[in-house]
């Protein structure tokens, strides 16, 4: 589902056509919350597939939580990003 973010950006209803069981894990695992288009796609798939309530994999739940925090501009996420940037700069 490598093209999910691009399709979602062009067609907002595209998420409704997604089969959660076959798509959510790949998208959530491989998309980067630091890339706006991918973060928006993550949030859309997390919401559509109700990952918070339905997923048994805590890694998927945590990544969805991070995507939602990033989308809302939460201060916790911003501190996380700044911390990652400091580590990468070393």
C-alpha positions in Angstrom: 0.0 0.0 0.0 2.9 2.3 -0.8 0.6 4.7 -2.7 -2.0 5.1 0.0 -0.7 8.6 1.1 -0.7 9.9 -2.4 -4.1 8.5 -3.2 -5.6 9.9 0.0 -4.2 13.3 -0.7 -6.0 13.3 -4.1 -9.1 11.5 -3.0 -10.2 12.0 0.6 -12.7 9.2 0.4 -10.1 6.7 -0.7 -9.7 5.6 2.9 -13.2 4.2 2.8 -12.1 1.6 0.2 -9.3 0.2 2.3 -9.5 -3.3 3.7 -8.2 -2.7 7.2 -7.0 -6.3 7.8 -4.7 -6.3 4.8 -3.6 -2.7 4.8 -3.4 -1.1 8.2 -0.3 -3.0 9.5 1.9 -2.2 6.5 0.9 1.5 6.4 1.2 2.0 10.1 4.5 0.3 10.3 6.2 1.8 7.3 4.9 5.4 7.1 6.8 8.2 8.8 5.0 10.5 11.2 7.6 13.2 10.4 6.4 13.4 6.8 3.1 15.4 6.7 1.5 13.5 3.8 2.3 10.1 5.4 1.3 11.4 8.9 -2.1 12.4 7.5 -2.5 9.0 5.9 -1.5 7.3 9.2 -4.2 9.3 11.0 -6.8 8.5 8.4 -6.1 4.7 8.4 -5.9 4.7 12.2 -9.3 6.4 12.5 -10.9 4.4 9.7 -9.7 1.0 11.0 -10.3 2.0 14.7 -6.8 0.9 15.6 -7.2 2.2 19.2 -10.1 -0.2 19.9 -9.5 -3.0 17.4 -5.7 -3.7 17.1 -4.1 -6.2 19.3 -0.6 -5.0 18.4 0.6 -2.3 20.8 3.2 -1.0 18.3 0.4 -0.2 15.9 -1.7 1.5 18.6 1.4 3.6 19.8 2.2 4.7 16.2 -1.4 5.8 15.7 -1.3 7.7 19.0 1.9 9.5 17.9 0.3 10.3 14.5 -2.7 11.8 16.2 -0.5 13.8 18.6 1.6 15.1 15.7 -1.5 16.1 13.7 -2.8 18.1 16.7 0.6 19.7 17.2 0.8 18.4 20.7 3.7 19.6 22.8 4.7 16.1 23.7 5.2 15.2 20.1 7.0 18.4 19.4 9.4 17.6 22.3 9.9 14.1 20.8 10.7 15.5 17.3 13.2 18.0 18.8 14.8 15.2 20.8 15.1 13.1 17.6 16.6 16.0 15.7 19.2 16.5 18.5 20.2 12.8 18.3 20.5 12.9 14.5 22.6 16.0 14.7 25.3 14.3 16.9 
